Amino acid sequence: MLDTTREHLVWPGTPVGGSGVRPLFIKNTSATESMNLALDIADGTFFKFETVPKPSSSFEIAMAPRTERNVNVLFTPNEVHTYRDSVVIRPSTQHRSLNSAMIPLSGYAGLC
């Protein structure tokens, strides 16, 4: 079963031209089933996953039973503004019976 430790990720005051990172924890609570998950950021312009070699708006992960994974979400605003997006976590085609999850993202570029 898929579980996350965050309901909403918020960046309250990120400098324009700078960046901020927030962790998102994903759990596979099943005792026996592995999961392959596709993670996507709906728009992906100002929010991205912190991946190697460069940030990306989507990637896939495999999770063994009873494991937890930290995925960093990066916010990089380019002007003073309020930004919104969402992380969508979907099971791969092998696990269509699992539910998908959506985590809202919101950030403000400027000083609080």
ZALOFI-797149 format. One record per residue (C-alpha): residue number from 0; chain; x, y, z. Coordinates in steps of 0.5 Angstrom, whole numbers, always signed. Layout:
! residues N
+-----+----+-------+-------+-------+
:   i : ch :     X :     Y :     Z :
+-----+----+-------+-------+-------+
: NUM :  A :     X :     Y :     Z :
...
+-----+----+-------+-------+-------+
! end
This chain:
! residues 112
+-----+----+-------+-------+-------+
:   i : ch :     X :     Y :     Z :
+-----+----+-------+-------+-------+
:   0 :  A :    +0 :    +0 :    +0 :
:   1 :  A :    +2 :    +7 :    -2 :
:   2 :  A :    +3 :   +12 :    +4 :
:   3 :  A :    +6 :   +19 :    +4 :
:   4 :  A :    +8 :   +23 :   +10 :
:   5 :  A :    +6 :   +30 :    +7 :
:   6 :  A :    +0 :   +33 :    +5 :
:   7 :  A :    +2 :   +39 :    +3 :
:   8 :  A :    +9 :   +42 :    +1 :
:   9 :  A :   +10 :   +50 :    +2 :
:  10 :  A :   +16 :   +54 :    +1 :
:  11 :  A :   +14 :   +61 :    +5 :
:  12 :  A :   +19 :   +66 :    +2 :
:  13 :  A :   +24 :   +64 :    -3 :
:  14 :  A :   +29 :   +69 :    -6 :
:  15 :  A :   +28 :   +70 :   -14 :
:  16 :  A :   +33 :   +67 :   -18 :
:  17 :  A :   +35 :   +62 :   -12 :
:  18 :  A :   +32 :   +56 :   -10 :
:  19 :  A :   +29 :   +52 :    -4 :
:  20 :  A :   +28 :   +44 :    -3 :
:  21 :  A :   +23 :   +40 :    +1 :
:  22 :  A :   +23 :   +33 :    +3 :
:  23 :  A :   +17 :   +28 :    +1 :
:  24 :  A :   +17 :   +22 :    +4 :
:  25 :  A :   +14 :   +16 :    +0 :
:  26 :  A :   +13 :    +9 :    +4 :
:  27 :  A :   +11 :    +2 :    +2 :
:  28 :  A :    +7 :    -1 :    +8 :
:  29 :  A :    +6 :    -7 :    +4 :
:  30 :  A :    +9 :   -13 :    +8 :
:  31 :  A :   +10 :   -17 :    +2 :
:  32 :  A :    +9 :   -13 :    -5 :
:  33 :  A :   +14 :    -9 :    -8 :
:  34 :  A :   +12 :    -3 :   -12 :
:  35 :  A :   +14 :    +1 :   -18 :
:  36 :  A :   +12 :    +8 :   -18 :
:  37 :  A :   +12 :   +14 :   -23 :
:  38 :  A :   +12 :   +21 :   -20 :
:  39 :  A :   +10 :   +27 :   -24 :
:  40 :  A :   +10 :   +34 :   -22 :
:  41 :  A :    +4 :   +37 :   -26 :
:  42 :  A :    +7 :   +43 :   -29 :
:  43 :  A :   +14 :   +42 :   -28 :
:  44 :  A :   +16 :   +49 :   -29 :
:  45 :  A :   +18 :   +52 :   -22 :
:  46 :  A :   +18 :   +46 :   -18 :
:  47 :  A :   +22 :   +40 :   -20 :
:  48 :  A :   +25 :   +33 :   -17 :
:  49 :  A :   +32 :   +34 :   -15 :
:  50 :  A :   +35 :   +28 :   -19 :
:  51 :  A :   +42 :   +27 :   -22 :
:  52 :  A :   +45 :   +29 :   -27 :
:  53 :  A :   +40 :   +35 :   -27 :
:  54 :  A :   +33 :   +37 :   -24 :
:  55 :  A :   +27 :   +33 :   -27 :
:  56 :  A :   +19 :   +34 :   -27 :
:  57 :  A :   +18 :   +26 :   -27 :
:  58 :  A :   +22 :   +20 :   -25 :
:  59 :  A :   +20 :   +13 :   -23 :
:  60 :  A :   +22 :    +9 :   -17 :
:  61 :  A :   +22 :    +2 :   -15 :
:  62 :  A :   +20 :    +0 :    -7 :
:  63 :  A :   +21 :    -6 :    -4 :
:  64 :  A :   +16 :    -8 :    +2 :
:  65 :  A :   +16 :    -4 :    +8 :
:  66 :  A :   +21 :    +1 :    +5 :
:  67 :  A :   +21 :    +9 :    +6 :
:  68 :  A :   +24 :   +13 :    +1 :
:  69 :  A :   +26 :   +21 :    +1 :
:  70 :  A :   +25 :   +25 :    -5 :
:  71 :  A :   +27 :   +32 :    -5 :
:  72 :  A :   +22 :   +37 :    -9 :
:  73 :  A :   +26 :   +43 :   -11 :
:  74 :  A :   +23 :   +50 :   -12 :
:  75 :  A :   +26 :   +55 :   -17 :
:  76 :  A :   +22 :   +62 :   -18 :
:  77 :  A :   +24 :   +67 :   -23 :
:  78 :  A :   +20 :   +73 :   -21 :
:  79 :  A :   +16 :   +75 :   -14 :
:  80 :  A :   +10 :   +71 :   -15 :
:  81 :  A :    +5 :   +66 :   -12 :
:  82 :  A :    +6 :   +59 :   -15 :
:  83 :  A :    +2 :   +53 :   -15 :
:  84 :  A :    +3 :   +46 :   -17 :
:  85 :  A :    +2 :   +38 :   -15 :
:  86 :  A :    +6 :   +32 :   -15 :
:  87 :  A :    +2 :   +26 :   -17 :
:  88 :  A :    +5 :   +19 :   -15 :
:  89 :  A :    +2 :   +13 :   -20 :
:  90 :  A :    +3 :    +6 :   -20 :
:  91 :  A :    +6 :    +3 :   -26 :
:  92 :  A :    +2 :    -1 :   -30 :
:  93 :  A :    +4 :    -8 :   -26 :
:  94 :  A :    +0 :    -5 :   -20 :
:  95 :  A :    -6 :    -2 :   -23 :
:  96 :  A :   -10 :    -4 :   -17 :
:  97 :  A :    -6 :    +1 :   -12 :
:  98 :  A :    -9 :    +8 :   -11 :
:  99 :  A :    -5 :   +14 :   -14 :
: 100 :  A :    -3 :   +20 :    -9 :
: 101 :  A :    -3 :   +28 :   -10 :
: 102 :  A :    +1 :   +32 :    -6 :
: 103 :  A :    +0 :   +40 :    -7 :
: 104 :  A :    +6 :   +45 :    -8 :
: 105 :  A :    +6 :   +52 :    -6 :
: 106 :  A :   +11 :   +57 :    -6 :
: 107 :  A :   +12 :   +64 :    -5 :
: 108 :  A :   +18 :   +68 :    -9 :
: 109 :  A :   +20 :   +74 :    -5 :
: 110 :  A :   +21 :   +76 :    +2 :
: 111 :  A :   +17 :   +74 :    +8 :
+-----+----+-------+-------+-------+
! end
